[in-house]
Structures are given as structure tokens and as C-alpha cells.
Amino acid sequence: MDSRTGVVAIVITQKNAVQSVQTVLTNYGEIIVGRMGVPNHQTGRNVIALIVEGQVEKISALVGNLGRISGVTAKSVLTPEGIKEN
């Protein structure tokens, strides 16, 4: 199976969802290469960008679990299949 690299964008609009998001991210920590979070205290909307690397199924499971949390939207963009290192 191919390992893919990508970005997962997470938008949190409900403060009570933050702990659930953190739990999911901890559970998938082995595929998270980097993380940047930007809280907006005025609007209550928070954005997290993850750099991920792993099997498509594992990345999809991460995004799916995040998307099932009320007040959370998650989307991913991955490198195309078959991309080889130079």
C-alpha cells in the first residue's frame, strides 16, 4: 500500500468540541507530521491545519472521525497515487 502525504484542514465552531478533537488527534498521532492551530477568540472559530503522512485508509479514518464531532468540519487533500521520490 502506498503512503501518501497531505493536509487535513479542521474548523471548530463549538468550544465544547475541542476536547473531542484533541482525543481523535492523539489517537492518530502516528500519521501527524506537523500541526498549526489558529484560534479566533472573537468569533469562536478555530482552525487547525495538519500535515499527515500515511495510508489513505488511515487518513480517511482520521478525517471521518473528526467529521462526526458536532461543531467540527474536516477536509483532506492528498498527493496523487503513484508519486515517487526523486
C-alpha positions as CSV (number, residue, x, y, z in Angstrom):
1,M,0.0,0.0,0.0
2,D,1.2,3.5,-0.9
3,S,1.9,6.1,1.7
4,R,0.5,9.5,0.9
5,T,1.3,13.0,2.2
6,G,-1.4,15.6,2.6
7,V,-3.1,18.3,4.5
8,V,-6.1,18.0,6.8
9,A,-8.0,21.2,7.5
10,I,-10.2,21.3,10.6
11,V,-12.6,24.0,11.5
12,I,-14.1,24.0,15.0
13,T,-17.1,26.2,15.6
14,Q,-18.2,24.9,19.0
15,K,-15.9,25.2,22.0
16,N,-17.2,22.1,23.6
17,A,-15.8,20.1,20.6
18,V,-12.2,20.9,21.4
19,Q,-11.6,18.1,23.8
20,S,-13.1,15.5,21.4
21,V,-10.9,16.8,18.6
22,Q,-7.8,16.5,20.7
23,T,-8.7,12.9,21.6
24,V,-9.0,12.0,18.0
25,L,-5.8,13.7,17.1
26,T,-4.0,11.9,19.9
27,N,-5.4,8.5,18.6
28,Y,-4.0,9.2,15.1
29,G,-0.7,10.8,16.3
30,E,1.4,8.4,14.3
31,I,0.4,9.8,11.0
32,I,0.5,13.5,12.0
33,V,3.8,15.1,10.9
34,G,3.0,18.7,11.8
35,R,0.3,20.8,13.2
36,M,-0.7,24.5,13.2
37,G,-3.6,25.9,15.2
38,V,-5.1,29.4,14.9
39,P,-7.8,30.3,17.5
40,N,-10.1,33.2,16.9
41,H,-11.4,34.2,20.3
42,Q,-13.6,37.0,18.8
43,T,-15.6,34.7,16.6
44,G,-15.2,31.4,18.5
45,R,-14.0,29.7,15.3
46,N,-10.7,27.8,15.4
47,V,-8.7,26.4,12.6
48,I,-6.2,23.6,12.7
49,A,-4.0,22.5,9.8
50,L,-2.3,19.1,9.9
51,I,0.4,17.7,7.7
52,V,-0.2,14.0,7.5
53,E,1.6,11.0,6.1
54,G,0.3,7.5,5.9
55,Q,-2.1,5.1,4.3
56,V,-5.1,6.6,2.6
57,E,-7.4,4.4,4.8
58,K,-5.9,5.7,8.0
59,I,-6.0,9.4,6.8
60,S,-9.6,8.9,5.8
61,A,-10.5,7.4,9.1
62,L,-8.9,10.4,10.9
63,V,-11.0,12.8,8.8
64,G,-14.2,10.7,9.2
65,N,-13.8,10.6,13.0
66,L,-13.3,14.4,13.1
67,G,-16.3,15.0,10.9
68,R,-18.6,13.0,13.2
69,I,-17.9,15.5,16.0
70,S,-20.7,18.1,16.3
71,G,-19.3,21.6,15.5
72,V,-16.4,20.3,13.5
73,T,-15.7,20.2,9.8
74,A,-12.7,18.4,8.4
75,K,-11.4,18.0,4.8
76,S,-8.3,16.5,3.4
77,V,-6.1,17.0,0.3
78,L,-3.6,14.2,-0.6
79,T,-0.8,13.7,-3.0
80,P,-1.8,11.7,-6.1
81,E,-1.4,8.0,-6.1
82,G,1.9,6.7,-7.5
83,I,4.0,9.8,-6.8
84,K,7.6,8.6,-6.3
85,E,10.5,10.3,-4.6
86,N,13.3,11.6,-6.8
